């Protein structure tokens, strides 16, 4: 567990969290939170309260979509409101190169590159939500409003 706490990606999330609000902390889990279901089981919460961080490649750049764990992101809706013809999931290598995180631990904050972020409005259902903190065994708890502020994300209906 100590090696996780000193992990560079976890430290990057911690710095971003503390810069935003010194009272926000990373939660270290004994079991993996690699999937939304794994995270919800480990935390004892609704799977919808888990934030999935999904990176998409567009014809222009990359976008990050933060989606409730019990929902699916709609490529059709993304294409319509972004007025784009081509949007697809980023490859694992692209995710690593753009965000600095590997799949299963992609945090909505602390990226290597600035990424336009869109937040699924169905996450508003929950008082607290949980997002990955740079490692499959690390998450952080945050309110929907603070997630919006810390990511500078646009709230949209982006789910199927």
C-alpha positions in Angstrom: 0.0 0.0 0.0 2.9 2.4 0.7 4.2 2.1 -2.9 0.7 3.2 -4.1 0.9 6.3 -1.8 4.2 7.4 -3.4 3.1 6.5 -7.0 3.7 9.5 -9.3 0.2 9.4 -10.7 -1.5 9.3 -7.3 0.7 12.2 -6.1 -0.4 14.2 -9.2 -4.0 13.7 -8.2 -3.3 14.6 -4.6 -1.6 17.8 -5.6 -4.5 18.8 -7.8 -7.0 17.9 -5.0 -5.2 19.8 -2.3 -4.7 22.9 -4.5 -8.5 22.9 -5.0 -9.5 22.0 -1.4 -7.1 20.9 1.3 -9.9 18.9 3.0 -10.2 16.5 0.0 -8.3 13.3 0.4 -7.5 10.2 -1.6 -9.1 7.0 -0.4 -6.8 4.0 -0.6 -8.7 0.7 -1.1 -7.6 -2.8 -0.3 -9.3 -4.2 -3.4 -9.2 -2.8 -7.0 -11.6 -0.2 -8.1 -10.7 -0.7 -11.8 -14.3 -0.9 -12.9 -17.3 1.1 -11.6 -18.8 -2.0 -10.1 -15.5 -2.9 -8.4 -15.3 0.6 -6.9 -19.0 0.6 -5.8 -18.5 -2.8 -4.1 -15.3 -1.6 -2.3 -16.9 1.6 -1.2 -20.4 0.2 -0.4 -22.1 2.8 -2.6 -24.4 2.9 -5.6 -22.6 2.1 -8.8 -24.1 5.3 -10.3 -22.1 7.4 -7.7 -18.8 6.2 -9.4 -17.4 8.6 -12.0 -16.2 6.9 -15.1 -13.5 9.0 -16.9 -13.7 8.2 -20.6 -11.3 9.7 -23.1 -12.6 10.1 -26.7 -10.7 11.0 -29.8 -12.4 13.5 -32.1 -11.4 14.7 -35.6 -9.9 17.8 -33.8 -8.6 16.7 -30.4 -9.4 14.6 -27.3 -12.3 15.1 -24.9 -12.9 13.6 -21.5 -16.4 12.5 -20.5 -17.2 12.0 -16.9 -20.1 9.6 -16.7 -22.1 7.9 -13.9 -21.0 4.3 -13.3 -24.5 3.0 -14.1 -24.8 4.9 -17.5 -23.3 4.6 -21.0 -21.9 7.6 -22.8 -23.7 8.4 -26.1 -21.5 9.0 -29.0 -24.5 10.1 -31.0 -25.2 12.9 -28.4 -21.6 13.9 -28.4 -21.4 14.2 -32.2 -24.6 16.3 -32.2 -23.7 18.9 -29.6 -20.0 19.1 -30.7 -21.1 19.1 -34.4 -18.6 16.5 -35.3 -18.8 13.5 -37.6 -16.1 11.3 -36.0 -15.7 10.5 -32.3 -14.3 7.2 -31.0 -12.9 5.8 -27.8 -9.2 6.6 -27.4 -6.8 3.6 -27.4 -5.1 2.6 -24.1 -1.8 4.2 -25.4 -3.6 7.4 -26.3 -5.2 7.5 -22.8 -1.8 7.1 -21.2 -0.1 9.7 -23.4 -2.9 12.3 -23.2 -4.0 11.9 -19.5 -0.9 10.4 -18.0 -3.0 7.6 -16.5 -3.6 4.0 -17.4 -7.1 2.7 -18.0 -8.7 1.7 -14.6 -7.1 4.6 -12.8 -7.9 7.6 -15.1 -8.6 10.5 -12.9 -10.8 13.5 -13.9 -8.0 15.8 -12.7 -4.2 16.2 -12.9 -3.8 15.4 -16.6 -0.6 15.8 -18.5 -2.4 17.8 -21.1 -5.4 20.3 -20.9 -8.5 18.4 -22.0 -12.0 19.7 -22.6 -14.3 17.9 -20.1 -18.0 17.1 -20.2 -19.9 15.9 -17.2 -22.9 13.6 -17.4 -25.8 15.5 -15.7 -27.1 12.3 -14.1 -24.2 12.4 -11.6 -26.2 15.2 -9.9 -28.4 12.5 -8.3 -25.8 11.9 -5.6 -24.6 14.1 -2.7 -21.1 12.6 -3.0 -19.5 10.9 -6.0 -16.2 9.0 -6.3 -13.6 9.3 -9.0 -10.4 7.5 -9.8 -7.2 9.0 -8.2 -4.5 7.8 -10.6 -4.4 4.1 -9.6 -6.9 1.2 -9.6 -6.9 1.1 -5.8 -7.3 4.9 -5.3 -10.4 7.1 -5.4 -11.5 10.4 -4.1 -14.9 11.6 -2.8 -16.3 14.9 -4.1 -19.6 16.7 -4.6 -21.0 17.1 -8.0 -20.6 20.9 -7.8 -17.0 20.6 -6.8 -16.3 18.1 -9.5 -17.6 20.6 -12.0 -15.4 23.4 -10.5 -12.2 21.3 -10.2 -12.5 20.0 -13.8 -14.0 23.2 -15.3 -16.3 20.7 -17.0 -19.5 21.5 -18.9 -22.5 19.7 -17.6 -24.4 18.0 -20.5 -26.8 15.1 -21.1 -24.3 12.8 -22.7 -25.7 9.4 -21.8 -27.8 7.0 -23.8 
